[in-house]
Amino acid sequence: MIAMVALLLAAQTVITPATPFEFSDALDRADTHEAALDPTIKATLVRAQNTALKASMASCVNLAPGKLPHFTVVLELDSSGHSLNSWRNNNVPMVRCVERELAKATYPTNRDPDFFMSFVVTFEP
């Protein structure tokens, strides 16, 4: 019985992902990963982010609480550019919607697994 419990605990340790659980940890990783990109890949990624963000905002803006909120969304991508996890620093319905829509897109990266990137959105009057 003790051996079985130890085996189950070991299996849980192996299965547990090594991704950060806090928004700030994910954002720090995104800043580091994006800064390390080759300039050509970074330019391509920024264009893809712009396209995805514009489409997401168009789909979700009707959920805005009057004034458009400032927010940041962080995505963790797999090596093919698909979202594995996401984090946000604002919980209003519009931001939850944008996060969901951004996670549906595919992004060009340097093909590294567990690549983090962010969308920092602010609005000027």
N, CA, C and O atoms as a Tinker XYZ file with bonds, in Angstrom:
   500  protein
     1  N      0.825000   -1.197000    0.000000    73     2
     2  CA     0.000000    0.000000    0.000000    64     1     3
     3  C      0.867000    1.258000    0.000000    63     2     4     5
     4  O      0.597000    2.193000   -0.754000    81     3
     5  N      1.906000    1.290000    0.839000    73     3     6
     6  CA     2.796000    2.452000    0.904000    64     5     7
     7  C      3.505000    2.645000   -0.428000    63     6     8     9
     8  O      3.681000    3.775000   -0.884000    81     7
     9  N      3.911000    1.545000   -1.054000    73     7    10
    10  CA     4.572000    1.633000   -2.355000    64     9    11
    11  C      3.628000    2.205000   -3.399000    63    10    12    13
    12  O      4.054000    2.980000   -4.255000    81    11
    13  N      2.348000    1.835000   -3.343000    73    11    14
    14  CA     1.363000    2.338000   -4.302000    64    13    15
    15  C      1.164000    3.847000   -4.122000    63    14    16    17
    16  O      1.090000    4.581000   -5.107000    81    15
    17  N      1.077000    4.306000   -2.887000    73    15    18
    18  CA     0.918000    5.732000   -2.612000    64    17    19
    19  C      2.137000    6.499000   -3.113000    63    18    20    21
    20  O      1.999000    7.562000   -3.718000    81    19
    21  N      3.325000    5.964000   -2.863000    73    19    22
    22  CA     4.548000    6.615000   -3.341000    64    21    23
    23  C      4.565000    6.682000   -4.856000    63    22    24    25
    24  O      4.980000    7.691000   -5.428000    81    23
    25  N      4.121000    5.622000   -5.511000    73    23    26
    26  CA     4.071000    5.592000   -6.972000    64    25    27
    27  C      3.085000    6.625000   -7.505000    63    26    28    29
    28  O      3.379000    7.321000   -8.477000    81    27
    29  N      1.925000    6.728000   -6.876000    73    27    30
    30  CA     0.939000    7.727000   -7.300000    64    29    31
    31  C      1.465000    9.142000   -7.103000    63    30    32    33
    32  O      1.272000    9.997000   -7.968000    81    31
    33  N      2.119000    9.398000   -5.992000    73    31    34
    34  CA     2.691000   10.726000   -5.757000    64    33    35
    35  C      3.783000   11.036000   -6.770000    63    34    36    37
    36  O      3.874000   12.169000   -7.244000    81    35
    37  N      4.605000   10.068000   -7.107000    73    35    38
    38  CA     5.651000   10.271000   -8.108000    64    37    39
    39  C      5.042000   10.562000   -9.463000    63    38    40    41
    40  O      5.545000   11.416000  -10.194000    81    39
    41  N      3.970000    9.869000   -9.814000    73    39    42
    42  CA     3.307000   10.099000  -11.097000    64    41    43
    43  C      2.721000   11.497000  -11.153000    63    42    44    45
    44  O      2.800000   12.153000  -12.192000    81    43
    45  N      2.135000   11.971000  -10.059000    73    43    46
    46  CA     1.586000   13.321000  -10.029000    64    45    47
    47  C      2.674000   14.355000  -10.199000    63    46    48    49
    48  O      2.456000   15.372000  -10.857000    81    47
    49  N      3.828000   14.126000   -9.629000    73    47    50
    50  CA     4.938000   15.056000   -9.757000    64    49    51
    51  C      5.401000   15.145000  -11.200000    63    50    52    53
    52  O      5.718000   16.236000  -11.674000    81    51
    53  N      5.448000   14.043000  -11.897000    73    51    54
    54  CA     5.880000   14.026000  -13.289000    64    53    55
    55  C      4.847000   14.700000  -14.179000    63    54    56    57
    56  O      5.211000   15.397000  -15.127000    81    55
    57  N      3.573000   14.504000  -13.891000    73    55    58
    58  CA     2.504000   15.036000  -14.733000    64    57    59
    59  C      2.299000   16.531000  -14.524000    63    58    60    61
    60  O      1.857000   17.219000  -15.444000    81    59
    61  N      2.601000   17.040000  -13.365000    73    59    62
    62  CA     2.382000   18.447000  -13.061000    64    61    63
    63  C      3.201000   19.319000  -14.009000    63    62    64    65
    64  O      4.419000   19.163000  -14.087000    81    63
    65  N      2.551000   20.238000  -14.731000    73    63    66
    66  CA     3.283000   21.085000  -15.669000    64    65    67
    67  C      4.207000   22.059000  -14.946000    63    66    68    69
    68  O      3.967000   22.433000  -13.798000    81    67
    69  N      5.265000   22.459000  -15.641000    73    67    70
    70  CA     6.232000   23.384000  -15.058000    64    69    71
    71  C      5.920000   24.823000  -15.437000    63    70    72    73
    72  O      6.819000   25.664000  -15.450000    81    71
    73  N      4.677000   25.119000  -15.743000    73    71    74
    74  CA     4.304000   26.471000  -16.138000    64    73    75
    75  C      4.003000   27.310000  -14.900000    63    74    76    77
    76  O      3.590000   26.777000  -13.870000    81    75
    77  N      4.208000   28.612000  -15.003000    73    75    78
    78  CA     3.911000   29.468000  -13.848000    64    77    79
    79  C      2.402000   29.525000  -13.606000    63    78    80    81
    80  O      1.602000   29.369000  -14.528000    81    79
    81  N      2.045000   29.746000  -12.375000    73    79    82
    82  CA     0.632000   29.820000  -12.048000    64    81    83
    83  C      0.185000   31.250000  -11.796000    63    82    84    85
    84  O     -1.016000   31.514000  -11.731000    81    83
    85  N      1.100000   32.156000  -11.654000    73    83    86
    86  CA     0.778000   33.551000  -11.382000    64    85    87
    87  C      0.928000   34.383000  -12.648000    63    86    88    89
    88  O      1.815000   34.136000  -13.465000    81    87
    89  N      0.058000   35.362000  -12.799000    73    87    90
    90  CA     0.109000   36.259000  -13.946000    64    89    91
    91  C      1.482000   36.915000  -14.076000    63    90    92    93
    92  O      2.049000   36.959000  -15.168000    81    91
    93  N      2.018000   37.425000  -12.966000    73    91    94
    94  CA     3.290000   38.151000  -13.024000    64    93    95
    95  C      4.437000   37.248000  -13.487000    63    94    96    97
    96  O      5.331000   37.708000  -14.198000    81    95
    97  N      4.424000   35.973000  -13.095000    73    95    98
    98  CA     5.450000   35.032000  -13.561000    64    97    99
    99  C      5.358000   34.833000  -15.068000    63    98   100   101
   100  O      6.372000   34.829000  -15.765000    81    99
   101  N      4.141000   34.668000  -15.563000    73    99   102
   102  CA     3.936000   34.476000  -17.000000    64   101   103
   103  C      4.361000   35.722000  -17.770000    63   102   104   105
   104  O      4.986000   35.610000  -18.825000    81   103
   105  N      4.032000   36.910000  -17.258000    73   103   106
   106  CA     4.407000   38.154000  -17.929000    64   105   107
   107  C      5.928000   38.315000  -17.959000    63   106   108   109
   108  O      6.481000   38.742000  -18.973000    81   107
   109  N      6.599000   37.985000  -16.876000    73   107   110
   110  CA     8.068000   38.051000  -16.853000    64   109   111
   111  C      8.665000   37.134000  -17.921000    63   110   112   113
   112  O      9.596000   37.515000  -18.631000    81   111
   113  N      8.122000   35.929000  -18.025000    73   111   114
   114  CA     8.619000   35.005000  -19.056000    64   113   115
   115  C      8.359000   35.548000  -20.448000    63   114   116   117
   116  O      9.219000   35.444000  -21.323000    81   115
   117  N      7.184000   36.126000  -20.664000    73   115   118
   118  CA     6.865000   36.690000  -21.980000    64   117   119
   119  C      7.848000   37.800000  -22.333000    63   118   120   121
   120  O      8.352000   37.846000  -23.455000    81   119
   121  N      8.120000   38.684000  -21.396000    73   119   122
   122  CA     9.074000   39.773000  -21.656000    64   121   123
   123  C     10.444000   39.214000  -22.027000    63   122   124   125
   124  O     11.082000   39.703000  -22.959000    81   123
   125  N     10.893000   38.203000  -21.311000    73   123   126
   126  CA    12.192000   37.594000  -21.589000    64   125   127
   127  C     12.202000   36.905000  -22.949000    63   126   128   129
   128  O     13.137000   37.084000  -23.730000    81   127
   129  N     11.176000   36.125000  -23.233000    73   127   130
   130  CA    11.122000   35.385000  -24.495000    64   129   131
   131  C     11.016000   36.326000  -25.697000    63   130   132   133
   132  O     11.709000   36.136000  -26.696000    81   131
   133  N     10.157000   37.328000  -25.603000    73   131   134
   134  CA     9.991000   38.252000  -26.726000    64   133   135
   135  C     11.261000   39.060000  -26.977000    63   134   136   137
   136  O     11.611000   39.331000  -28.126000    81   135
   137  N     11.950000   39.444000  -25.907000    73   135   138
   138  CA    13.187000   40.220000  -26.059000    64   137   139
   139  C     14.291000   39.408000  -26.735000    63   138   140   141
   140  O     15.170000   39.977000  -27.384000    81   139
   141  N     14.252000   38.096000  -26.589000    73   139   142
   142  CA    15.299000   37.236000  -27.144000    64   141   143
   143  C     15.055000   36.836000  -28.602000    63   142   144   145
   144  O     15.905000   36.188000  -29.213000    81   143
   145  N     13.922000   37.209000  -29.156000    73   143   146
   146  CA    13.602000   36.815000  -30.532000    64   145   147
   147  C     14.505000   37.503000  -31.547000    63   146   148   149
   148  O     14.918000   38.647000  -31.359000    81   147
   149  N     14.796000   36.798000  -32.605000    73   147   150
   150  CA    15.469000   37.375000  -33.771000    64   149   151
   151  C     14.577000   38.505000  -34.299000    63   150   152   153
   152  O     13.357000   38.342000  -34.322000    81   151
   153  N     15.140000   39.644000  -34.722000    73   151   154
   154  CA    14.322000   40.778000  -35.164000    64   153   155
   155  C     13.323000   40.442000  -36.278000    63   154   156   157
   156  O     12.218000   40.985000  -36.296000    81   155
   157  N     13.690000   39.571000  -37.189000    73   155   158
   158  CA    12.773000   39.204000  -38.277000    64   157   159
   159  C     11.585000   38.416000  -37.737000    63   158   160   161
   160  O     10.440000   38.675000  -38.109000    81   159
   161  N     11.858000   37.459000  -36.865000    73   159   162
   162  CA    10.778000   36.668000  -36.268000    64   161   163
   163  C      9.915000   37.565000  -35.385000    63   162   164   165
   164  O      8.692000   37.427000  -35.363000    81   163
   165  N     10.548000   38.482000  -34.659000    73   163   166
   166  CA     9.791000   39.386000  -33.786000    64   165   167
   167  C      8.842000   40.263000  -34.603000    63   166   168   169
   168  O      7.697000   40.470000  -34.200000    81   167
   169  N      9.298000   40.779000  -35.738000    73   167   170
   170  CA     8.436000   41.609000  -36.593000    64   169   171
   171  C      7.247000   40.807000  -37.110000    63   170   172   173
   172  O      6.127000   41.314000  -37.168000    81   171
   173  N      7.492000   39.564000  -37.482000    73   171   174
   174  CA     6.414000   38.700000  -37.964000    64   173   175
   175  C      5.432000   38.403000  -36.837000    63   174   176   177
   176  O      4.219000   38.394000  -37.048000    81   175
   177  N      5.958000   38.160000  -35.643000    73   175   178
   178  CA     5.098000   37.896000  -34.495000    64   177   179
   179  C      4.243000   39.115000  -34.158000    63   178   180   181
   180  O      3.052000   38.976000  -33.880000    81   179
   181  N      4.831000   40.292000  -34.180000    73   179   182
   182  CA     4.075000   41.515000  -33.868000    64   181   183
   183  C      2.937000   41.718000  -34.871000    63   182   184   185
   184  O      1.834000   42.104000  -34.485000    81   183
   185  N      3.195000   41.464000  -36.138000    73   183   186
   186  CA     2.116000   41.572000  -37.140000    64   185   187
   187  C      0.993000   40.581000  -36.845000    63   186   188   189
   188  O     -0.184000   40.932000  -36.927000    81   187
   189  N      1.351000   39.354000  -36.505000    73   187   190
   190  CA     0.335000   38.346000  -36.184000    64   189   191
   191  C     -0.438000   38.731000  -34.917000    63   190   192   193
   192  O     -1.651000   38.536000  -34.845000    81   191
   193  N      0.267000   39.279000  -33.920000    73   191   194
   194  CA    -0.397000   39.730000  -32.697000    64   193   195
   195  C     -1.381000   40.859000  -33.006000    63   194   196   197
   196  O     -2.501000   40.864000  -32.495000    81   195
   197  N     -0.966000   41.811000  -33.839000    73   195   198
   198  CA    -1.857000   42.917000  -34.220000    64   197   199
   199  C     -3.121000   42.401000  -34.885000    63   198   200   201
   200  O     -4.225000   42.830000  -34.553000    81   199
   201  N     -2.957000   41.485000  -35.818000    73   199   202
   202  CA    -4.107000   40.921000  -36.532000    64   201   203
   203  C     -5.052000   40.222000  -35.557000    63   202   204   205
   204  O     -6.264000   40.436000  -35.594000    81   203
   205  N     -4.493000   39.390000  -34.691000    73   203   206
   206  CA    -5.319000   38.655000  -33.726000    64   205   207
   207  C     -6.001000   39.599000  -32.736000    63   206   208   209
   208  O     -7.167000   39.401000  -32.394000    81   207
   209  N     -5.281000   40.624000  -32.276000    73   207   210
   210  CA    -5.856000   41.556000  -31.313000    64   209   211
   211  C     -6.988000   42.367000  -31.940000    63   210   212   213
   212  O     -8.028000   42.560000  -31.310000    81   211
   213  N     -6.802000   42.838000  -33.159000    73   211   214
   214  CA    -7.873000   43.594000  -33.824000    64   213   215
   215  C     -9.123000   42.745000  -33.988000    63   214   216   217
   216  O    -10.231000   43.220000  -33.737000    81   215
   217  N     -8.960000   41.494000  -34.408000    73   215   218
   218  CA   -10.111000   40.599000  -34.572000    64   217   219
   219  C    -10.773000   40.316000  -33.221000    63   218   220   221
   220  O    -12.000000   40.291000  -33.126000    81   219
   221  N     -9.981000   40.107000  -32.195000    73   219   222
   222  CA   -10.515000   39.830000  -30.857000    64   221   223
   223  C    -11.280000   41.027000  -30.315000    63   222   224   225
   224  O    -12.378000   40.882000  -29.776000    81   223
   225  N    -10.700000   42.199000  -30.460000    73   223   226
   226  CA   -11.380000   43.408000  -29.976000    64   225   227
   227  C    -12.692000   43.628000  -30.715000    63   226   228   229
   228  O    -13.695000   43.993000  -30.102000    81   227
   229  N    -12.691000   43.410000  -32.023000    73   227   230
   230  CA   -13.919000   43.575000  -32.797000    64   229   231
   231  C    -14.999000   42.611000  -32.316000    63   230   232   233
   232  O    -16.177000   42.963000  -32.284000    81   231
   233  N    -14.604000   41.403000  -31.944000    73   231   234
   234  CA   -15.572000   40.407000  -31.467000    64   233   235
   235  C    -16.063000   40.686000  -30.056000    63   234   236   237
   236  O    -17.168000   40.279000  -29.697000    81   235
   237  N    -15.264000   41.371000  -29.253000    73   235   238
   238  CA   -15.550000   41.475000  -27.816000    64   237   239
   239  C    -15.876000   42.874000  -27.315000    63   238   240   241
   240  O    -16.310000   43.019000  -26.172000    81   239
   241  N    -15.686000   43.893000  -28.117000    73   239   242
   242  CA   -15.828000   45.270000  -27.638000    64   241   243
   243  C    -17.230000   45.559000  -27.103000    63   242   244   245
   244  O    -17.394000   46.416000  -26.234000    81   243
   245  N    -18.232000   44.860000  -27.608000    73   243   246
   246  CA   -19.595000   45.102000  -27.123000    64   245   247
   247  C    -19.778000   44.680000  -25.661000    63   246   248   249
   248  O    -20.793000   45.008000  -25.047000    81   247
   249  N    -18.811000   43.960000  -25.103000    73   247   250
   250  CA   -18.854000   43.557000  -23.697000    64   249   251
   251  C    -18.132000   44.548000  -22.781000    63   250   252   253
   252  O    -18.061000   44.332000  -21.571000    81   251
   253  N    -17.603000   45.620000  -23.344000    73   251   254
   254  CA   -16.856000   46.611000  -22.554000    64   253   255
   255  C    -17.791000   47.283000  -21.551000    63   254   256   257
   256  O    -18.961000   47.528000  -21.847000    81   255
   257  N    -17.266000   47.579000  -20.362000    73   255   258
   258  CA   -18.084000   48.193000  -19.310000    64   257   259
   259  C    -18.168000   49.710000  -19.442000    63   258   260   261
   260  O    -17.895000   50.421000  -18.475000    81   259
   261  N    -18.535000   50.220000  -20.604000    73   259   262
   262  CA   -18.566000   51.665000  -20.818000    64   261   263
   263  C    -17.244000   52.138000  -21.359000    63   262   264   265
   264  O    -17.064000   52.230000  -22.573000    81   263
   265  N    -16.314000   52.439000  -20.474000    73   263   266
   266  CA   -14.965000   52.850000  -20.857000    64   265   267
   267  C    -14.132000   51.593000  -21.111000    63   266   268   269
   268  O    -14.198000   50.632000  -20.343000    81   267
   269  N    -13.355000   51.604000  -22.183000    73   267   270
   270  CA   -12.526000   50.441000  -22.495000    64   269   271
   271  C    -11.442000   50.267000  -21.431000    63   270   272   273
   272  O    -10.728000   51.221000  -21.120000    81   271
   273  N    -11.309000   49.069000  -20.872000    73   271   274
   274  CA   -10.336000   48.850000  -19.795000    64   273   275
   275  C     -8.924000   48.604000  -20.327000    63   274   276   277
   276  O     -8.744000   48.089000  -21.430000    81   275
   277  N     -7.939000   48.976000  -19.531000    73   275   278
   278  CA    -6.552000   48.606000  -19.813000    64   277   279
   279  C     -6.388000   47.167000  -19.343000    63   278   280   281
   280  O     -6.960000   46.774000  -18.326000    81   279
   281  N     -5.605000   46.376000  -20.084000    73   279   282
   282  CA    -5.396000   44.999000  -19.661000    64   281   283
   283  C     -4.184000   44.398000  -20.360000    63   282   284   285
   284  O     -3.679000   44.933000  -21.347000    81   283
   285  N     -3.735000   43.274000  -19.819000    73   283   286
   286  CA    -2.661000   42.500000  -20.419000    64   285   287
   287  C     -3.081000   41.040000  -20.432000    63   286   288   289
   288  O     -3.621000   40.523000  -19.455000    81   287
   289  N     -2.822000   40.384000  -21.560000    73   287   290
   290  CA    -3.061000   38.952000  -21.707000    64   289   291
   291  C     -1.725000   38.314000  -22.049000    63   290   292   293
   292  O     -0.997000   38.813000  -22.908000    81   291
   293  N     -1.404000   37.229000  -21.390000    73   291   294
   294  CA    -0.187000   36.470000  -21.665000    64   293   295
   295  C     -0.599000   35.091000  -22.167000    63   294   296   297
   296  O     -1.479000   34.445000  -21.597000    81   295
   297  N      0.046000   34.654000  -23.235000    73   295   298
   298  CA    -0.188000   33.310000  -23.765000    64   297   299
   299  C      1.091000   32.498000  -23.686000    63   298   300   301
   300  O      2.181000   33.005000  -23.950000    81   299
   301  N      0.948000   31.245000  -23.325000    73   299   302
   302  CA     2.033000   30.282000  -23.436000    64   301   303
   303  C      1.738000   29.463000  -24.688000    63   302   304   305
   304  O      0.647000   28.913000  -24.837000    81   303
   305  N      2.715000   29.389000  -25.584000    73   303   306
   306  CA     2.514000   28.700000  -26.858000    64   305   307
   307  C      3.323000   27.420000  -26.924000    63   306   308   309
   308  O      4.373000   27.299000  -26.293000    81   307
   309  N      2.820000   26.464000  -27.697000    73   307   310
   310  CA     3.615000   25.271000  -27.973000    64   309   311
   311  C      4.524000   25.562000  -29.167000    63   310   312   313
   312  O      4.523000   26.677000  -29.688000    81   311
   313  N      5.285000   24.585000  -29.595000    73   311   314
   314  CA     6.264000   24.815000  -30.663000    64   313   315
   315  C      5.619000   25.116000  -32.015000    63   314   316   317
   316  O      6.295000   25.609000  -32.918000    81   315
   317  N      4.333000   24.833000  -32.170000    73   315   318
   318  CA     3.657000   25.158000  -33.430000    64   317   319
   319  C      2.904000   26.490000  -33.365000    63   318   320   321
   320  O      2.250000   26.877000  -34.333000    81   319
   321  N      2.993000   27.195000  -32.225000    73   319   322
   322  CA     2.370000   28.515000  -32.105000    64   321   323
   323  C      0.945000   28.505000  -31.600000    63   322   324   325
   324  O      0.261000   29.525000  -31.687000    81   323
   325  N      0.476000   27.387000  -31.075000    73   323   326
   326  CA    -0.872000   27.284000  -30.516000    64   325   327
   327  C     -0.821000   27.510000  -29.005000    63   326   328   329
   328  O      0.149000   27.142000  -28.342000    81   327
   329  N     -1.863000   28.110000  -28.483000    73   327   330
   330  CA    -1.915000   28.432000  -27.063000    64   329   331
   331  C     -2.077000   27.187000  -26.198000    63   330   332   333
   332  O     -2.928000   26.335000  -26.453000    81   331
   333  N     -1.233000   27.106000  -25.166000    73   331   334
   334  CA    -1.333000   26.040000  -24.168000    64   333   335
   335  C     -2.025000   26.552000  -22.905000    63   334   336   337
   336  O     -2.831000   25.845000  -22.300000    81   335
   337  N     -1.705000   27.786000  -22.514000    73   335   338
   338  CA    -2.240000   28.413000  -21.307000    64   337   339
   339  C     -2.360000   29.907000  -21.546000    63   338   340   341
   340  O     -1.727000   30.464000  -22.442000    81   339
   341  N     -3.190000   30.548000  -20.723000    73   339   342
   342  CA    -3.304000   32.003000  -20.826000    64   341   343
   343  C     -3.563000   32.590000  -19.436000    63   342   344   345
   344  O     -4.078000   31.923000  -18.539000    81   343
   345  N     -3.189000   33.851000  -19.298000    73   343   346
   346  CA    -3.372000   34.612000  -18.065000    64   345   347
   347  C     -3.832000   36.012000  -18.451000    63   346   348   349
   348  O     -3.537000   36.488000  -19.547000    81   347
   349  N     -4.549000   36.664000  -17.558000    73   347   350
   350  CA    -4.983000   38.049000  -17.781000    64   349   351
   351  C     -4.952000   38.770000  -16.440000    63   350   352   353
   352  O     -5.019000   38.146000  -15.381000    81   351
   353  N     -4.850000   40.094000  -16.504000    73   351   354
   354  CA    -4.805000   40.869000  -15.261000    64   353   355
   355  C     -6.077000   41.680000  -15.040000    63   354   356   357
   356  O     -6.094000   42.598000  -14.220000    81   355
   357  N     -7.123000   41.352000  -15.753000    73   355   358
   358  CA    -8.389000   42.065000  -15.628000    64   357   359
   359  C     -9.494000   41.044000  -15.854000    63   358   360   361
   360  O     -9.403000   40.238000  -16.780000    81   359
   361  N    -10.514000   41.060000  -15.045000    73   359   362
   362  CA   -11.535000   40.017000  -15.109000    64   361   363
   363  C    -12.869000   40.494000  -15.687000    63   362   364   365
   364  O    -13.866000   39.784000  -15.561000    81   363
   365  N    -12.921000   41.667000  -16.313000    73   363   366
   366  CA   -14.190000   42.116000  -16.888000    64   365   367
   367  C    -14.532000   41.221000  -18.084000    63   366   368   369
   368  O    -13.630000   40.666000  -18.713000    81   367
   369  N    -15.819000   41.075000  -18.404000    73   367   370
   370  CA   -16.230000   40.169000  -19.480000    64   369   371
   371  C    -15.525000   40.426000  -20.819000    63   370   372   373
   372  O    -15.189000   39.479000  -21.532000    81   371
   373  N    -15.302000   41.688000  -21.160000    73   371   374
   374  CA   -14.639000   41.973000  -22.429000    64   373   375
   375  C    -13.233000   41.376000  -22.455000    63   374   376   377
   376  O    -12.830000   40.799000  -23.464000    81   375
   377  N    -12.491000   41.505000  -21.376000    73   375   378
   378  CA   -11.122000   41.001000  -21.327000    64   377   379
   379  C    -11.120000   39.473000  -21.334000    63   378   380   381
   380  O    -10.265000   38.866000  -21.979000    81   379
   381  N    -12.046000   38.849000  -20.642000    73   379   382
   382  CA   -12.152000   37.387000  -20.699000    64   381   383
   383  C    -12.426000   36.928000  -22.127000    63   382   384   385
   384  O    -11.876000   35.927000  -22.586000    81   383
   385  N    -13.280000   37.670000  -22.821000    73   383   386
   386  CA   -13.593000   37.364000  -24.221000    64   385   387
   387  C    -12.359000   37.526000  -25.112000    63   386   388   389
   388  O    -12.068000   36.660000  -25.937000    81   387
   389  N    -11.642000   38.627000  -24.944000    73   387   390
   390  CA   -10.432000   38.865000  -25.744000    64   389   391
   391  C     -9.412000   37.759000  -25.487000    63   390   392   393
   392  O     -8.805000   37.246000  -26.427000    81   391
   393  N     -9.222000   37.395000  -24.235000    73   391   394
   394  CA    -8.286000   36.317000  -23.902000    64   393   395
   395  C     -8.676000   35.024000  -24.622000    63   394   396   397
   396  O     -7.829000   34.348000  -25.205000    81   395
   397  N     -9.942000   34.697000  -24.574000    73   395   398
   398  CA   -10.439000   33.476000  -25.232000    64   397   399
   399  C    -10.199000   33.521000  -26.735000    63   398   400   401
   400  O     -9.787000   32.526000  -27.331000    81   399
   401  N    -10.457000   34.674000  -27.349000    73   399   402
   402  CA   -10.265000   34.816000  -28.794000    64   401   403
   403  C     -8.781000   34.785000  -29.177000    63   402   404   405
   404  O     -8.410000   34.155000  -30.168000    81   403
   405  N     -7.937000   35.460000  -28.399000    73   403   406
   406  CA    -6.500000   35.456000  -28.689000    64   405   407
   407  C     -5.929000   34.046000  -28.608000    63   406   408   409
   408  O     -5.039000   33.686000  -29.378000    81   407
   409  N     -6.438000   33.257000  -27.684000    73   407   410
   410  CA    -5.945000   31.890000  -27.505000    64   409   411
   411  C     -6.304000   30.975000  -28.675000    63   410   412   413
   412  O     -5.718000   29.901000  -28.811000    81   411
   413  N     -7.242000   31.371000  -29.511000    73   411   414
   414  CA    -7.642000   30.551000  -30.659000    64   413   415
   415  C     -6.687000   30.695000  -31.850000    63   414   416   417
   416  O     -6.640000   29.817000  -32.710000    81   415
   417  N     -5.937000   31.781000  -31.905000    73   415   418
   418  CA    -5.070000   32.068000  -33.053000    64   417   419
   419  C     -3.774000   31.251000  -32.970000    63   418   420   421
   420  O     -3.430000   30.696000  -31.927000    81   419
   421  N     -3.079000   31.198000  -34.093000    73   419   422
   422  CA    -1.758000   30.571000  -34.161000    64   421   423
   423  C     -0.749000   31.683000  -34.425000    63   422   424   425
   424  O     -0.985000   32.568000  -35.248000    81   423
   425  N      0.384000   31.630000  -33.715000    73   423   426
   426  CA     1.379000   32.693000  -33.786000    64   425   427
   427  C      2.727000   32.137000  -34.229000    63   426   428   429
   428  O      3.115000   31.043000  -33.821000    81   427
   429  N      3.443000   32.895000  -35.068000    73   427   430
   430  CA     4.783000   32.464000  -35.463000    64   429   431
   431  C      5.757000   32.710000  -34.309000    63   430   432   433
   432  O      5.804000   33.805000  -33.749000    81   431
   433  N      6.517000   31.703000  -33.967000    73   431   434
   434  CA     7.524000   31.841000  -32.918000    64   433   435
   435  C      8.824000   31.260000  -33.438000    63   434   436   437
   436  O      8.938000   30.939000  -34.620000    81   435
   437  N      9.786000   31.128000  -32.574000    73   435   438
   438  CA    11.053000   30.533000  -32.982000    64   437   439
   439  C     11.038000   29.015000  -32.837000    63   438   440   441
   440  O     12.092000   28.380000  -32.810000    81   439
   441  N      9.846000   28.437000  -32.744000    73   439   442
   442  CA     9.629000   26.985000  -32.669000    64   441   443
   443  C     10.064000   26.363000  -31.349000    63   442   444   445
   444  O     10.130000   25.139000  -31.235000    81   443
   445  N     10.360000   27.182000  -30.360000    73   443   446
   446  CA    10.690000   26.647000  -29.046000    64   445   447
   447  C      9.401000   26.265000  -28.325000    63   446   448   449
   448  O      8.404000   26.981000  -28.416000    81   447
   449  N      9.416000   25.153000  -27.615000    73   447   450
   450  CA     8.228000   24.820000  -26.812000    64   449   451
   451  C      8.123000   25.778000  -25.632000    63   450   452   453
   452  O      9.125000   26.332000  -25.181000    81   451
   453  N      6.934000   25.964000  -25.148000    73   451   454
   454  CA     6.682000   26.820000  -23.987000    64   453   455
   455  C      7.162000   28.251000  -24.199000    63   454   456   457
   456  O      7.833000   28.820000  -23.338000    81   455
   457  N      6.823000   28.822000  -25.328000    73   455   458
   458  CA     7.147000   30.218000  -25.620000    64   457   459
   459  C      6.035000   31.094000  -25.049000    63   458   460   461
   460  O      4.854000   30.826000  -25.270000    81   459
   461  N      6.411000   32.137000  -24.316000    73   459   462
   462  CA     5.443000   33.051000  -23.718000    64   461   463
   463  C      5.467000   34.380000  -24.467000    63   462   464   465
   464  O      6.531000   34.872000  -24.844000    81   463
   465  N      4.277000   34.959000  -24.678000    73   463   466
   466  CA     4.173000   36.282000  -25.291000    64   465   467
   467  C      3.014000   37.019000  -24.645000    63   466   468   469
   468  O      2.128000   36.409000  -24.046000    81   467
   469  N      3.031000   38.349000  -24.774000    73   467   470
   470  CA     1.991000   39.141000  -24.113000    64   469   471
   471  C      1.369000   40.151000  -25.061000    63   470   472   473
   472  O      1.946000   40.546000  -26.075000    81   471
   473  N      0.163000   40.547000  -24.680000    73   471   474
   474  CA    -0.575000   41.627000  -25.325000    64   473   475
   475  C     -0.846000   42.659000  -24.234000    63   474   476   477
   476  O     -1.627000   42.397000  -23.319000    81   475
   477  N     -0.223000   43.808000  -24.317000    73   475   478
   478  CA    -0.431000   44.876000  -23.354000    64   477   479
   479  C     -1.306000   45.917000  -24.045000    63   478   480   481
   480  O     -0.887000   46.538000  -25.022000    81   479
   481  N     -2.519000   46.105000  -23.537000    73   479   482
   482  CA    -3.506000   46.957000  -24.202000    64   481   483
   483  C     -3.860000   48.133000  -23.321000    63   482   484   485
   484  O     -4.342000   47.969000  -22.200000    81   483
   485  N     -3.610000   49.338000  -23.850000    73   483   486
   486  CA    -4.007000   50.564000  -23.160000    64   485   487
   487  C     -4.744000   51.437000  -24.167000    63   486   488   489
   488  O     -4.556000   51.300000  -25.376000    81   487
   489  N     -5.560000   52.309000  -23.675000    73   487   490
   490  CA    -6.334000   53.204000  -24.534000    64   489   491
   491  C     -6.054000   54.640000  -24.129000    63   490   492   493
   492  O     -6.029000   54.971000  -22.943000    81   491
   493  N     -5.845000   55.478000  -25.115000    73   491   494
   494  CA    -5.632000   56.902000  -24.853000    64   493   495
   495  C     -6.931000   57.644000  -25.088000    63   494   496   497
   496  O     -7.701000   57.279000  -25.976000    81   495
   497  N     -7.186000   58.689000  -24.299000    73   495   498
   498  CA    -8.432000   59.461000  -24.479000    64   497   499
   499  C     -8.458000   60.186000  -25.810000    63   498   500
   500  O     -9.429000   60.877000  -26.117000    81   499
